[in-house]
Structure formats: structure tokens, C-alpha cells
């Protein structure tokens, strides 16, 4: 099975904090895909809020998102969109 990946910059002020990690985890749980975030040599399962928070993704950090599975393409697109939209947060 192919793994697809894309890099995206975290652009919201608070970075990958609790609320953002929760939104990301809830979104990734909707897909039939294994989604992994990689930052500074550390990897996290995108469906785990705790794992995402441990990445300590601050503003300006570049994360590599990889997805594998049935919905990989869609999952990758929606997750990148969520991060690009600053997790829909008011700055």
C-alpha cells in the first residue's frame, strides 16, 4: 500500500496545543487511513491527542504528514487544510 506525504507549516500562534491536537485527532479518526505526523525526528499517530501534543509543534514548525490506507488522499488533504486554516482558531 502506498504511503503519501506532504509537508505543512504550523501557522497558528499557539501551535499544536490541546485544542488543536483534539481537532486534528478527531478529524483523523474519521478516515480509513493510518496518519502519522513527524516533526524534528519524532513521530506521532495523528489519532492520539497525547502523542500529538508531545510533538510540541510550535508556530512556524514544519510537520511532515504521511497517510496510508483507503482514505489516505482525502485524509491528507483535509488535515493539511485544517493546519493551514490555523485549526479554525481566531488569532
Secondary structure as UniProt FT lines:
FT   STRAND          3..9
FT   TURN            13..14
FT   HELIX           18..28
FT   TURN            29..30
FT   STRAND          33..39
FT   TURN            40..41
FT   STRAND          42..45
FT   TURN            46..47
FT   HELIX           49..54
FT   TURN            59..60
FT   STRAND          62..69
FT   TURN            70..71
FT   HELIX           72..84
FT   HELIX           86..88
//
